[in-house]
Amino acid sequence: MPMTYLEGHRILAEDLFSIYAKQEAWKIADMIFEKLAGNDKKEFKLMKKTTMSGLDQQRMDKYKSELLQHRPVQYVLNEAWFQGKKFLLTKESLSQGPKQMSWWAGSPEK
């Protein structure tokens, strides 16, 4: 069913209330819709009353499904920001096995 970007944003946030605090759910919805708008807050604000494309509705549904399975938003979007820079994220880039843990702790492997 066609909906505007603003309606999709609201629906996503409300669906996320089931597993996130309201403020966090709204922030995650902001991140998802900024991604749909090309990583641009200003563009999303301009698009709010525009009808969502079928592709963006599919992407929103996919993101929502993953989020409702408790997958971190950084994994869902495959990106994270650190000190003003965007980094590509994959599951592998954040997993810490015994080798990484011992390296970070500064202890030799045993």
NORQUI-V379701 format. One record per residue. N is the residue number from 1. OMEGA is omega in degrees with one decimal (* if undefined). NEAR is the number of other ideal C-beta (glycine too) atoms within 10 Angstrom. D_LAST is the distance of its C-alpha to the last C-alpha in Angstrom with 1 decimal. Layout:
# NORQUI-V379701
n:N omega:OMEGA near:NEAR d_last:D_LAST
n:N omega:OMEGA near:NEAR d_last:D_LAST
This chain:
# NORQUI-V379701
n:1 omega:-178.8 near:4 d_last:57.8
n:2 omega:176.9 near:9 d_last:58.2
n:3 omega:176.2 near:14 d_last:57.1
n:4 omega:176.7 near:14 d_last:56.8
n:5 omega:178.5 near:23 d_last:53.6
n:6 omega:177.9 near:16 d_last:54.4
n:7 omega:178.3 near:15 d_last:54.8
n:8 omega:178.2 near:22 d_last:51.6
n:9 omega:-179.7 near:23 d_last:49.8
n:10 omega:-179.4 near:14 d_last:51.3
n:11 omega:179.3 near:14 d_last:50.6
n:12 omega:-179.2 near:21 d_last:46.9
n:13 omega:-179.1 near:21 d_last:46.5
n:14 omega:176.9 near:13 d_last:48.4
n:15 omega:-179.5 near:16 d_last:46.4
n:16 omega:177.7 near:22 d_last:43.1
n:17 omega:-177.6 near:12 d_last:44.6
n:18 omega:-179.4 near:8 d_last:43.5
n:19 omega:-179.6 near:12 d_last:39.8
n:20 omega:170.8 near:19 d_last:39.9
n:21 omega:-174.9 near:10 d_last:41.9
n:22 omega:-178.0 near:11 d_last:45.1
n:23 omega:179.4 near:9 d_last:44.2
n:24 omega:178.8 near:14 d_last:40.8
n:25 omega:178.4 near:19 d_last:42.5
n:26 omega:-179.8 near:18 d_last:45.2
n:27 omega:178.1 near:15 d_last:42.6
n:28 omega:177.2 near:21 d_last:40.8
n:29 omega:175.8 near:25 d_last:44.2
n:30 omega:-178.4 near:15 d_last:45.0
n:31 omega:-179.6 near:18 d_last:41.8
n:32 omega:-176.1 near:24 d_last:42.7
n:33 omega:171.9 near:25 d_last:46.3
n:34 omega:176.8 near:18 d_last:45.6
n:35 omega:178.8 near:20 d_last:43.4
n:36 omega:-179.2 near:22 d_last:46.4
n:37 omega:178.4 near:19 d_last:48.6
n:38 omega:179.8 near:9 d_last:46.6
n:39 omega:-176.2 near:13 d_last:44.3
n:40 omega:179.1 near:12 d_last:47.4
n:41 omega:-178.1 near:11 d_last:48.5
n:42 omega:179.7 near:9 d_last:52.0
n:43 omega:178.4 near:13 d_last:52.4
n:44 omega:179.2 near:20 d_last:51.3
n:45 omega:179.0 near:13 d_last:53.9
n:46 omega:-175.2 near:12 d_last:56.6
n:47 omega:-169.6 near:20 d_last:55.7
n:48 omega:-176.6 near:14 d_last:55.8
n:49 omega:179.3 near:9 d_last:59.2
n:50 omega:176.2 near:12 d_last:58.7
n:51 omega:179.8 near:14 d_last:58.2
n:52 omega:174.5 near:21 d_last:54.7
n:53 omega:177.3 near:12 d_last:54.4
n:54 omega:179.4 near:9 d_last:53.5
n:55 omega:179.2 near:9 d_last:50.3
n:56 omega:176.0 near:18 d_last:49.3
n:57 omega:177.5 near:17 d_last:50.1
n:58 omega:178.8 near:11 d_last:47.8
n:59 omega:178.5 near:15 d_last:45.0
n:60 omega:179.8 near:22 d_last:45.5
n:61 omega:178.1 near:12 d_last:45.5
n:62 omega:179.4 near:11 d_last:42.2
n:63 omega:-178.8 near:22 d_last:40.6
n:64 omega:179.0 near:19 d_last:42.0
n:65 omega:-179.9 near:12 d_last:40.8
n:66 omega:179.7 near:15 d_last:37.2
n:67 omega:-179.7 near:22 d_last:37.5
n:68 omega:173.4 near:13 d_last:38.9
n:69 omega:177.1 near:9 d_last:35.9
n:70 omega:175.6 near:8 d_last:33.9
n:71 omega:-178.1 near:13 d_last:32.4
n:72 omega:-177.5 near:14 d_last:31.9
n:73 omega:178.4 near:20 d_last:34.8
n:74 omega:177.1 near:15 d_last:32.6
n:75 omega:-178.8 near:16 d_last:31.4
n:76 omega:-178.5 near:20 d_last:35.1
n:77 omega:-177.4 near:17 d_last:36.4
n:78 omega:178.5 near:13 d_last:33.5
n:79 omega:174.2 near:15 d_last:33.7
n:80 omega:-179.5 near:16 d_last:32.8
n:81 omega:177.1 near:10 d_last:34.3
n:82 omega:-178.9 near:7 d_last:32.6
n:83 omega:175.6 near:5 d_last:34.7
n:84 omega:-179.7 near:5 d_last:37.6
n:85 omega:179.3 near:7 d_last:36.0
n:86 omega:177.9 near:10 d_last:35.5
n:87 omega:173.9 near:12 d_last:32.3
n:88 omega:179.8 near:8 d_last:32.0
n:89 omega:168.9 near:16 d_last:29.6
n:90 omega:178.9 near:9 d_last:28.2
n:91 omega:-178.0 near:10 d_last:26.0
n:92 omega:-176.3 near:6 d_last:23.3
n:93 omega:-179.3 near:12 d_last:23.6
n:94 omega:-178.9 near:12 d_last:22.7
n:95 omega:-179.3 near:8 d_last:20.1
n:96 omega:175.9 near:9 d_last:16.7
n:97 omega:-178.3 near:7 d_last:13.9
n:98 omega:-179.3 near:9 d_last:10.2
n:99 omega:179.7 near:9 d_last:10.0
n:100 omega:-178.9 near:11 d_last:13.1
n:101 omega:-179.7 near:11 d_last:12.3
n:102 omega:177.7 near:13 d_last:9.3
n:103 omega:-179.5 near:12 d_last:11.7
n:104 omega:-179.0 near:9 d_last:14.5
n:105 omega:179.7 near:8 d_last:13.0
n:106 omega:179.9 near:6 d_last:12.3
n:107 omega:178.5 near:9 d_last:8.9
n:108 omega:176.5 near:7 d_last:6.4
n:109 omega:178.5 near:8 d_last:3.8
n:110 omega:* near:5 d_last:0.0
